[in-house]
Amino acid sequence: MTNLRPDHELRCVGWFKTVIEASLTIKGNYCDIWEGDNNYAVVEEFSFGLYPHPIREIWFKWDKDKGQYAEIEKPKEVANLINFGIG
């Protein structure tokens, strides 16, 4: 969860067994993960092992008009960054 501002910290708010479950949680804004400021969210799928590298990423942006997250392409501001959830 982030808003992509340089002064905003990244925060992992959940860990799920499946990409589907994680995506539905974000799309449904469960437990108000938006919190009024987390305009972006990402689901990262990882394999097990040392120095994990994401298999895929699914990005979301808060849609103010619909009051929910919508799937988007990875923002250019973070195009060369990975491992948002586990650092």
Steps between C-alpha positions, in 0.01 A plus 500: 500500500638837406423828332838508316611824668871490595417575865238223526598164639404175334288270712416133462146459635439134418640165401283253309531148366366591156524795263122482453433539873744793525355673193142463625603644836645808332211543257257474793705743711465263796570659839525837322849437365468824302499696831446823306858515369616163360429574136699203368514134592691206356460124521830318456523128436823338622664161483670354807871523572778748560505844341145476368409670178133560415349267241240765421356825629143628480465873560194692613413868533223649711210622287340786694188503283427129555634483855712194427833387359532434127770295331764705314836462330804532728563871563806643325621645832576147621575331167842376616406405855390160633432322831261755649345258746805325639775754438 
